[in-house]
């Protein structure tokens, strides 16, 4: 996880300055948590494929909404520089697998949260500050989404290896061969 976190932070430009910007704006941005969580779940429940994730688990919606608000408050506090926060984001990827929360769902909803946050920033702050606060939030949430997605992928692959009793290197060789076949087939279809 640490290597993935380092890669994501470096490539996205996430730095201590982003956490300071979020900390400085927290008085305003933390007030938006409930509204963002309400909008988040309104979208999830209004789209049939994502609403299915909650079928039979509707009683957990309040708990999930509270967890989202807690996560949002952590992110906007600007104090999420500790390893424990990032490890919990990694765990989310693993938790998504049994609940069929795919990466497209996760990326789509992270984008929606980012858009809502941008809208609120533009309404609350002068343009320069809105850009700075939004960019800091986007970097943290982009790294979060990247960790969740990579955890989902790595955890899925590890589970397949364990089930199949195959070593990582054997799985990787088999995957390489199959991916080459898929690329060749895709090129045939694309180029006629």
N, C-alpha and C positions, 0 to 999 in steps of 0.2 A: 504494500500500500504506500509506503514512504516514497518509493521511486516514482510511482504514478503521481502522487501528490506533488512531488518536486517538479516533474515534467509539466504537469498542468499549470502549476503556479508560475514557473519560468516562462512557458510559452504564452500564457494569458497576460503576463505582466503583473500578476498579483503581488503586492508588496505591503510592507508595514504602513505605508502612506494610506492605502485603501482602508485599512482597519481604523486608522486615526480619523479619516474623513467620515466613516460610518459612526464612529464614537461621537464625533462632534455634532452630527446631525440626528443622533438618536432621540433627542427630546421630541422632535417633530415626527420622525419616521416610525417610531415605535407605536404611535397612536393609530397607525394604519393596519395593524396586525389583524384585528377582527374583520375588517372590511375586505382585506385581501383573502383571508381564509374563506369568508362567505362566498366571494366571487369564484374562488378556486373550486369549491365543492358544487357551486351552481353549474359551472361548466362540466365538471365530471359527471354529475347526475343527469344533465340534459343531453348527453351524448351516449347513445345506447351501448356501444362497445365498452366504454369506461364505466358506465352505470352497472354493467354486469359484474364488475369486480366486487361490487358491494351487495349483490344478490345474496340473501340469507345472512348478511352481516350488517344490515341497516342499523342495528342497535349499537354498532361501533362507530357510527358517523360522528357523534359528539366527541368521543375520545380521539378520533383521527383529526378532527378540526382543532381540538385543543393542542394536539401534538404539533400541528402545522403552525399554529400561533406561537407556540413555544420555540419552534425552530426559527421562525421569522424574527422573533425578539432576540434570539441568540445572534443571528446573522447581523441584524441592524444595530446590535449593541457595540459592534466593532471589537469585541473581545474574544472572537472565535479563533484565535491564533494557536490554541493548544491542540495537542495531538488527539486528545479525547474527542473533541468535536469532529475532527476529520475521520477518526475511526468509526464514529456513529454514522457518518455519511456513507462509509464503505459498507457497513452493516445493512443499510437501507437497500443496496443493490441485491444482497443476498435475500432479504425479506421479500423483495418484489417477485422473486422467482416463483414461489409456491402460490402466490396470489394472482399470477398472470398479469402483473403490472409490467408491461413490456417497455423497452427503452423508448420507442416512439411515444408512448403515453407519457413517460417521465419527461422527455425532452419537450414535448408539446406543452405540458403543464408548467414546466420551469420557464419556458418562454412566456407563457401567459402571466405568471407571477412577475417576471421582469417587465412586461408591458404595463401591467397595473402599477408597478412601482414607478416606472418612468412617468406615467400619466400623473401620479400623485406628486412626484418631484417637480414636474413642470408647473403644476398648479400652486405648489407651496413655495418654491425658491426662485430667486433670480436665475436667469438662464445659465450663467457660468457655474453657479453652485449646484443647480439641478443636474448639469452634465457631470460634475465631479462626483456627486453623491450617487447618481445612477450608475456611473462607470465603476465605482468601487463596489456597489451592490452586484452589478453584473459580473464582475471578475470573481467575486466570492461564490456567486451562484453558478457560474460557468464551471468553476473548479469542482463545486459540489456535484453538479450534473455529470461531469466527467468521471469523478470517483464512483458515483452510483453506477454509471454505465459500465465502467471497467470491472467493478466488483461483480455485476450481473454476469458479464461475459466470463471472467476468470472463475467465478464460483460455478457457473454452469459447466464449463469445461472440466473443472476439477471433479465435479459430481459424475460426469460422464466417464472420466478416467477411472474413478473409484468403482463405479458400477461395472465397467468393462474389464477392470483389472489390468489396464494397460498403462505403461509408463508415459510420462509427458512427452518424451522424445519420440516414441512410436506414434502417439496421437498426432504430434506436430508433423511428422513425415507423411502420415496418411492424409492429414488435412492439406498439406502442400500439394500432394498429388491430385487430390480431388479438386482443390481450388484451381489448379492449372487446367484440369479438364473442364471445369465450369467456365473459366475465362475463354478457353478455346471455343466452347459451344456458344457463348455469348457473342464473341466476335463473328462467328459464322452467321448468327442470326442478325447481327447489326449490319454486316457488310454483304449480306446475301450470299 
